[in-house]
Amino acid sequence: MIVHNLDTSNSVLNHFISEIRDVKVQKDSMRFRRNIERIGEILSYEMSRELKFHTNKVETPLGLKNVPCVSDELVLCSVLRAGLPLHQGVLNYFDQIENAFISAYRQHTTAEDFEIKVEYLASPSLDGKTLILVDPMLATGSSLVAVQKALKKMGEVKQIHLISVIAAQEGIDYVSEHFPENSHLWVATVDPELNSKGYIVPGLGDAGDLAFGNKL
Ligand code: URA
């Protein structure tokens, strides 16, 4: 897997990351969702550099111009529910693409151990297409691996681009072992560790709760 960590150079992206982490700012859920969306826009712009392009002849009022346009058939899939604001961010730039949704949640067997349950899946055929899989928090990596396994029944994808906001190094290593070698990971920033409950440290807390409210 080819990893693109975008926090290795300074840019406005860091302002958005700073706000979603900050306990004083992140409680404003509308701002939190919008910041995740803005990060999705930046990550998808960066990802676009790796896509295949063809030349489109465009007619302007004054003449013709050859313009490179994306030729990959893209399907954007997000992991419910935390993936929704990131999904919207990618969709803001790739507004014509197909969409898929999948649910994955941690079912705890003890306070510290859990297995990933995948239940809901709505997806078009993925045969020969480029899959953009979005999940804001790449923690252990086990949900993304479970999701990729579940998506296999929708067809054989040509390539996978993973988009995450914060990733733990452990999760990146786990996903790298399980995803095809030609996959790309686009991540806004990487954190060093996970706590005993599988949360990213320092991370930001629970992305789904911050975006949509607490759950039981
Ligand atoms: N999911 C989250 O929302 N936060 C984490 O730190 C890990 C998984």
Residues whose N, C-alpha, C, O or C-beta is under 5 A from the ligand:
A	BS01	URA	M137 A139 G198 Y199 I200 G203 G205 D206 A207 G208
